[in-house]
């Protein structure tokens, strides 16, 4: 069963270019992973510094493997220094 995820991130406005660079590496490397069906970075058009990633994984197991990848661990370490709050992550399976 496919796993859908939306992850919300808020960054300090003075670090937006750095945030985008971190995201670009994360997205590029994640899209290469087995089981990754969609991994898109979206910038909120009304709230500066707010981004979300829309993810679709072939299975929860594929996403679990993603959680241990170097590129995700490095993103978490580097992004946490310039975020204004912790990321919010929503996971679920399609109902209809």
C-alpha positions in Angstrom: 0.0 0.0 0.0 1.4 3.4 -1.0 2.3 5.8 1.8 1.5 9.5 1.4 3.4 12.1 3.4 3.3 15.9 3.7 6.2 17.5 5.7 5.9 21.2 6.7 9.0 23.3 7.3 9.4 26.9 8.5 12.7 28.7 8.0 14.0 32.0 9.2 13.6 34.4 6.3 17.3 35.5 6.4 18.3 31.9 5.5 16.0 31.2 2.6 18.7 30.7 0.0 20.5 28.2 2.3 17.3 26.4 2.9 16.6 26.0 -0.8 20.1 24.7 -1.3 19.6 22.1 1.4 16.2 21.1 -0.1 17.7 20.8 -3.6 20.2 18.2 -2.4 17.6 16.3 -0.4 15.1 16.2 -3.2 17.6 15.2 -5.9 19.0 12.3 -3.8 15.7 11.1 -2.5 14.2 10.9 -6.0 16.9 8.3 -6.8 15.8 6.0 -4.0 14.0 2.7 -4.6 10.3 3.1 -3.8 10.1 6.9 -4.1 7.2 7.6 -6.4 7.0 11.4 -5.8 9.1 13.8 -3.8 8.2 17.5 -4.6 9.3 20.7 -2.8 6.6 23.4 -2.6 7.0 26.9 -1.3 4.0 28.5 0.3 3.0 31.5 -1.7 1.6 33.5 1.2 4.0 32.6 4.1 7.6 33.5 3.3 10.0 30.8 4.6 7.4 28.1 4.7 7.9 25.0 2.6 6.4 21.6 2.3 7.4 18.4 0.7 4.8 16.1 -0.8 5.9 12.5 -0.8 4.6 9.3 -2.2 6.3 6.0 -1.4 5.6 2.6 -2.7 5.4 1.3 0.8 6.0 2.2 4.5 9.1 0.0 4.3 10.6 2.1 1.5 10.0 5.2 3.6 11.6 3.6 6.6 14.7 3.0 4.6 14.7 6.6 3.5 14.8 7.7 7.1 18.2 6.2 7.5 19.8 7.7 4.4 22.8 10.0 4.7 21.2 12.7 2.6 18.1 12.9 4.9 20.2 12.7 8.1 22.5 15.5 6.8 19.4 17.6 5.8 17.9 17.2 9.3 21.2 18.2 11.0 21.8 21.3 8.8 18.2 22.5 8.5 17.5 22.3 12.2 20.1 25.2 12.7 18.1 27.6 10.5 14.5 26.5 11.1 12.1 28.6 13.3 10.3 25.5 14.6 10.4 21.7 14.3 9.1 20.1 11.1 5.5 18.8 11.1 5.1 15.5 9.3 1.8 13.9 8.4 1.6 10.3 7.1 -1.3 8.3 5.8 -2.8 5.9 3.4 -5.2 6.9 0.7 -8.8 6.4 1.9 -10.7 7.2 -1.3 
